[in-house]
Amino acid sequence: MRDEYVVGPDFAELRPLKRSMNKGGEGDEGGKDGKGGKGDEGPESSGFPVYPDLVERLVDGAEQPDPDGVIPHALAACSAYAYAGFAQRGAPDTVATMMARLGLERNRCRLFELRVDALYIASAAYLVQDEDRRVVILCYRGTQPEDIISILTDADVRPETLSVELGGRRHEVHAGFYRTMRASRYLVMRALERALRGESVNPDEHDVRGDGMQALYITGHSLGGATAALMGVVLAHEPRYRAVAQKLRAVYTFGQPMLGGPDLARACRTAVDERGVHVLRDRLLRYIYDRDVVPALPPRPVGPYAPFGREFHYRKARSPVDGVLAALGNAGVEAAALPGRLLRAPLRRLPEHTARAAERVLSPLRHVPESGWSEVHEPGRHYPQMDTLAGLAVVAPLAFFAARLALTRTVPFAYSFDDHGPGHYVNALAPAGVLSEYGDVR
C-alpha cells in the first residue's frame, strides 16, 4: 500500500511567473485581488482561485447540486485530475495543485494506492482536506486507459456479496468495484475519523484545529464513480461509521457504470440513514455525458443491473436528420440482439422486451434543439442497461474512431467511448463565464 501526502500551494504561488502589462504600462501579476486584475489581457491572465467561496459552498451544501453548478464542476475536475501520474502511480501533488486553483488553498492531499495485478486491483483513493479542516473530498481514481489491470477490474462481472444489509437483505455487487473500494476502506475511514476530530489527514500534523470536519463529499469518474457509490452505500448503512456518515453531503459520480441488480437499486432508493435522510436516493448524483457507453454497463447478457440515485444527462443538440440516422443505427443493434433475446427471455416477457427495444429505437427521434444538462425524473427514462454485447464490441469502438475523423465526427452512434472522457464532464459542467482550472477564460 502506497501512502503519500502533500500540501497544496497557496494562492500567491499560483500566480503566473510572466508579468502581463496593464494599459498604463504597469506590471500586474495576474490580479492581486484574485479576480484577474483590470489590466489583464490575453491567456496570461489568472483569476485563481476560480471559486473564492468554494469552502463555504461545500460546507453549506443545503441544495445538491448547488444552483450555480459550482460543486459539480469542482468535483468533476477533482475526478479528472485523479488520473494524473506516470508509471501507474498516482500524483497527489497534481491533485492538490488543481484543487488549490479551484479554491482549496494549502489543502492537505493524501493518497492511498494499492495494486495487486493477480487480483485485478488497481485502487487509488485521494483525500483532499481544506486548510481549516472543515471540508474533506474523497475522490476515487477511475479506469486508467493504458492500464490493463484497471480495465480488467471493470470487466470482472462476477458478483460478490456486499457486507451491508439494506432492507434486511444482503445484496450482490460487481466484484471488481467491491474489491477496489475495500482495498483502502479502513485506511480511508481512519483518516476521516481524524478529520472528524479536527485533525489533519496528514498523519505528521498532530494539532487540532476548529470543530472538525463539517462536510464530506465522495466523488469519482468511471470505475472511480462506481467505487464512490459503493462507499456511499457503506457509509449510509454501516452503524460503526455513523459519526462520519452524518457529515456526508453528497456523492457525485461521472460516467459511472452500474453496481448491482434491481433489488439493490430498489433497496438504495427506499433506505434511509441514521438521520432519516434518503442519501442514496436524493444525494447520490450520477452525471452522464451524451452517449457515454460506460453508464450502460455491464451489458444485460452478463446479468440484470440497475442504477440508483438521481440521474443528470447532458445531450448535444442534434438535427432531425441526426435523429433519423441514430434511430436506424439503434435498429441495427436491436436486430443483432434479437436472436439471443428470444433464447433468453420467457415468452410471457417478450412484449415487455419488445416495448423496451422500440423505445430505444425511437428515442433519438425526439428533437434536441440545444445542448445542456437535464435531470431525468421518470425511472423509465433512465439511461438503460446495454441490451447486447454488440453495443460494447462494435458500436462504441466505431463511434470512438469516427470521432477522430472530420467526415464521420457527427455520425450519431448509440454509444461512444469518446463521450466517456473525463474532460467532457469538466467542460460541460463548467458554469458560463467561469475561468478554467488553468486560469483562462473558456
C-alpha positions, 0 to 999 in steps of 0.5 A: 500500500502506497501512502503519500501526502502533500500540501497544496500551494497557496494562492500567491504561488499560483500566480503566473511567473510572466508579468502581463502589462496593464494599459498604463504600462504597469506590471500586474501579476495576474490580479492581486485581488484574485479576480484577474486584475483590470489590466489583464489581457490575453491567456496570461491572465489568472483569476485563481482561485476560480471559486473564492467561496468554494469552502463555504459552498461545500460546507453549506451544501443545503441544495445538491447540486448547488444552483450555480453548478459550482460543486459539480464542476469542482468535483468533476475536475477533482475526478479528472485530475485523479488520473494524473501520474506516470508509471501507474502511480498516482500524483497527489501533488497534481491533485492538490495543485488543481484543487488549490486553483479551484479554491482549496488553498494549502489543502492537505492531499493524501493518497492511498494506492494499492495494486495487486495485478493477480487480483485485478486491483488497481485502487487509488483513493485521494483525500483532499482536506481544506486548510481549516479542516472543515471540508474533506473530498474523497475522490476515487481514481477511475479506469486508467486507459493504458492500464490493463489491470484497471480495465480488467477490474471493470470487466470482472462481472462476477458478483460478490456479496456486499457486507451491508444489509439494506432492507434486511437483505444482503445484496450482490455487487460487481466484484471488481468495484467491491474489491477496489473500494475495500482495498483502502476502506479502513485506511480511508475511514481512519483518516476521516475519523481524524478529520472528524476530530479536527485533525489533519489527514496528514498523519505528521500534523498532530494539532487540532484545529476548529470543530472538525470536519463539517462536510464530506463529499465522495466523488469519482469518474468511471470505475472511480464513480462506481467505487464512490457509490459503493462507499456511499452505500457503506457509509449510509448503512454501516452503524460503526461509521455513523459519526462520519456518515452524518457529515456526508453531503453528497456523492457525485459520480461521472460516467459511472457504470452500474453496481448491482441488480434491481433489488439493490437499486430498489433497496438504495432508493427506499433506505434511509440513514441514521438521520432519516435522510434518503442519501442514496436516493436524493444525494447520490448524483450520477452525471452522464455525458451524451452517449457515454457507453460506460453508464450502460454497463455491464451489458444485460447478457452478463446479468440484470443491473440497475442504477440508483440515485438521481440521474443528470444527462447532458445531450448535444443538440442534434438535427432531425436528420441526426435523429433519423440516422441514430434511430436506424443505427439503434435498429441495427443493434436491436436486430443483432440482439434479437436472436439471443433475446428470444433464447433468453427471455420467457415468452410471457416477457417478450412484449415487455422486451419488445416495448423496451427495444422500440423505445430505444429505437425511437428515442433519438427521434425526439428533437434536441434543439440545444445542448445542456444538462437535464435531470431525468425524473421518470425511472423509465427514462433512465439511461438503460442497461446495454441490451447486447454485447454488440453495443460494447464490441462494435458500436462504441469502438466505431463511434470512438474512431469516427470521432477522430475523423472530420467526415464521420465526427457527427455520425450519431452512434448509440454509444461512444467511448469518446463521450466517456472522457473525463474532460467532457464532464469538466467542460460541460459542467463548467458554469458560463463565464467561469475561468478554467482550472488553468486560469483562462477564460473558456 
